[in-house]
Amino acid sequence: MQDQFFPSDNHDKGYSLILASSPSAQADGRDANYAVATLSAQGAPLCGYNVTFCLSGCAVFSDGNGQCSAATDDCGQATVYFTDSRQETVTVSVQFENLSALSYSTFSNSINATGLIIIAQVQRDNAQGNTIDQNAILYTLWDEAINQAVPFRRLLFNSSSSTAVFDLDRTTDPNGQILLLISNYRDEQVEISAVLDGQSAVNNYTVITFSVALTHTISAQMLTGNVTAPGTHQIRYTLRTAAGATVPGQLMAFSSSTASISPGYQVTDNAGQVTVNIRSETPQTARVDAIFALGNAENHMYVTFN
């Protein structure tokens, strides 16, 4: 949000009116700038009060007019969106009783005029695909031009899965962020797309995973030290339940794309363990995969042949 704003105070009533607006948008008649008016009395927000916004130049609000009224919310804020088809800097004004405030927003034909980006941080992944467990992505709308987060903008969400459940649109909070929670009916990878409303060039695509409940774990212990090729490493694997009990008599599979594995399949002994030989004829670092398919358990480690 624009860091230049002009507050106006009514000292008799203790009212304060502050206006801030977004810095820039495309001059295509669709991409929107926005303005947020904050009304308070002696530091406390005033909700349910109508404030009047006006625009200069060719800019219009969503109803096609250059003037509109909006009521303040529980935070004492009223937000409006406006577009323009001409490259210009627009003066935005807001008025409440004898208070007024000004701010400025620019419309440009440059596709990179806004400098806005969507940053996604996966807060939780690998939730169960049971419609109850949820993955979480924290989105931040960031303005690189002023190096600040952008609040009160609408993001539209979609996914590559027809069974994923989430909010299709949300508005960034005062910190410019949205925490999106996603559940699913099945186990799969899902790509979530986030697009700034009215500005499709500002987008983000993030992949999350839904998986079945983890019932077992596989731990690995190296039994050899430095090995020179040609040579053989040994790894002892232990299969346990999620509660930590060892599991005897269960079939495990072992593989490597670049080294020889023996055995490729083996049943765990009475201690829930299997010892595997990994051989390489040439110096390399090889990945070794151990899988217990019945319990959705995997172990991936790397061994080096000098």
N, C-alpha and C positions, 0 to 999 in steps of 0.2 A: 504494500500500500504506500501511496505517496507520503513522503515524510515532511512535506511542506503543507501546513494547514493553518487556518486562521480562526482561532476561537473568539467567541463573543460572550460577554458576561453581563448579566443583569444583577447588579450588586444589591438592589433593593429587595429582591425576592430570593437572592442566592442562587439564581438559575445560571447554568453554564451550557453553551451549545458549541460543540466541536464538530467539524466536518473533515473527513479524510477521503481521498479517492484513489483509484488505481492509476498508474502512471500512463499506460498506453494500450491501444488495441488497434486492430486493422480497420481501415476506413472502407469497409465493404458492405456496410448496412446490416451486417449480421453479428460480427464480433463485438462484444460488449465491454465497455468500461463500467465501473460501478462506483458508488459513493456511499459512505456510511456516516450518518449523523448520530451523535451521542448527546443526549439531553439529560442533565442531572440537576439536582438542587442540593447545595451544600455537600457535594460528594456522593449523594445517593441517587441512583438511577430513577428516572421518571418514566413509567410505563403507561401505555395507552393514550399518549398525547399525539395529536396530529402535527406533523411538520410539513412544510411546503418546499419542494425542490424546484429550481429553475435552471435551464441550460441556455448557453449562448450559441450563436452560429446555427448550423444545420442539424445539430444533434437532437435526438428525440428519445423519449422513454418508450417502454414497451407498448404503450397505447398510441404511439405515433405523435404525441404532443411534446412540447418543450417545457411543460410544467406538470407536476403531479404532487399529490399528497400521500403520505404514508404514516402509519401509526408506529410509535416506538414499542419495542418488545420488553420482556422482563428485564433485559439488561440496559434499558433506556436507549436502545439503538433502532434506527430505521435504515434499511438498505434499499437502494434503487439501482437499476441497470439501465444503460443507455447506449445507443448505437449512433453511427454517423457514416455517411457515404462520401464525405469530403475530407481531405487531409487538412486538419486544423487542430489548434489547441482550444479546448472548450472550457469556459468558466462555469463551474458548478456552484450554485448558491443554495442555501437552505435558510428558512426563516421560521421562527416560533415567537409569536407575540412581537415584542420589539427587539428580539435577538436575531442576529444573522451571522452567517459564516460563509467563507469562500474556499474553494479548492480548484485545482486544474488537472485536466486529463487530455492526453494527446491522441489523435487518430492519425495513423500513417498507413501507406500502402505497402510498406516493407513487411514481408512475411515474418521477419524476426524482430519486429518492432517491440513486442512485449518482453522478450527475454524470459518468458515463463517456462518452467520445467516442472514435471511431476516426479518427485522422489518417492520410491517405494522401499520400505523396510519390512521384511517378513518377521513378524513378532512370534508367530507359532506356525510350525509346519508338521507334516506327517500326522495330522489328526485322523481319527478313524472315520471311515465312510459309513456312518450309522445314523445320519441326519441329526444327531445330537452334539457330538464332538465338533469343535470348530477350529479352523485355522484362522490366523489373523494377519492382516497387512496394515501397516501404518503409512498413510500417504501424506506427503507434505507438498503443497503447491508453493514453489519458490520463484521469486523474481530476481534473476541474475543481474538486472540493470541496477537495482538498488540494494541487492544482497539482503533481502528480507523475505520472510514467509508472507503469503497472501491469504488473508482471511475472507470468509463470506463469499466464496466462489463455488459454483456448482460443478461437481464432477459426475460424469456418467460412467457406469460400470457394466461390463459384459464379460462372458466367459466362453471358453471352448467346449464346455460341458452343458448338456441340456438338463442335467440333474443337480447342478450346484445351486445352492440357495444363498442369496445375499441381497442387500439393498441395491437397487438399480441406479439410484442417484442419491447423492449426499452433498451437503454444503460444508466447506471447510470451516472449522471452529475459529475462535479468536487467535489461535496460534497457527492458523493456516493448515491445520491437519484434519485428517479423517482416519479413524480406526475402523476398518472394514472387517467384519466377521463373516466367514464363509463355511457353510456345512455342505455335505454331499450325501447322496444316496448310495454311492458305490466307491470302490477303491480305484483310483486313477490319478494321473497327473492332470491338472487343470490350469489353463492359462487365463489369468484375469487381466482384462484391459481397462484402463482408466483414461478418460478423455475429458478435457476441459470443455464444458458446454459452450457451443458456438465457436469453438476454436480447435478443430480436429487435429491441427498440426502439433498441439500440445498434448502428448499422450505418454502412456507407460504400459508396458506389458510384463507381467510377472508370473512365473510358474510356481505353483504350490502342489503338494502331494497329499493325497488321502490314502491311507493304508490300513490294513487289518490290524487288530490288536496284537501287540507283541506278547507272545506266550513263552518264548525261550530266548536264551542268549548263548553265544559261542565266544569263549575266551581262547587266546592263543599264547603258547609259551615257546620261545626259541630254545632249542636244545643244542644248537651249534653256535660257534663264534664266527670269526672271519673264515670264509671259505673262498679258495682260489679255483677258478674254472680251469679245466673241467673239475667239477666237484658237486657235493650233495649237502643241502641243508636239511635239518629235521625240525619239524614243528609238532608240538603236542597240543591238540585241541580238546577242550572240555565243554560238553553240552550241559546246560543247566536250565531249569525252569525260571520263569520271571521272579519267583520267590527265592531262587538261589540253590535249590536242590539239584544234585547231579542226576543225569538221565541215562541209564544204561539201556542197551538193546535197541537203539534207534539208528536208522540208516542216515549217514551224512554223505555229501558229495563234495569233491575237491577238484579244482581245475586251475590252470594257468595258461595264458595265451602264448607265452614265450619260453616256458620251462616245462620239463617232464615231471609229472606227478605220479606218485605211487604210494598207496592205492588211489584210484579215482573215486571209488565208493567203499565205504567201510561202516560196519555196525559198531557203535560205541561199546566199550567193555564194561565190566561191573562198576568201574569208577566214572563211567560216562565219558571216557576218553578215547581218542584215536591219535596215533602217531603217523605222520605223513612225511615222505621223502620228496624233496624238490631238487631236481638235478638240472644243471646247465653245462653245456660244453664250451660256452663262450662267456667272457665277462659281460655282465649286464645287471640291471635291477629288474626283478620280475615281480609281478603282482600275483598273489596267491589268494584264491577265493574258496571259502568254506561255506556250505549252505545246508541248512536243515529246513527243507521246504514245508514240512508238516507244522512247524512252529513259527514260520515267518522269521527265521533267524539267519543272519549272515555275518561273516567276518571277512574283512579284506585287509591284507597286510602285504608289505613289500620286503623282499629279501635281496641281498646284494652278493653277487659273485665277482670277486676281484680279478 
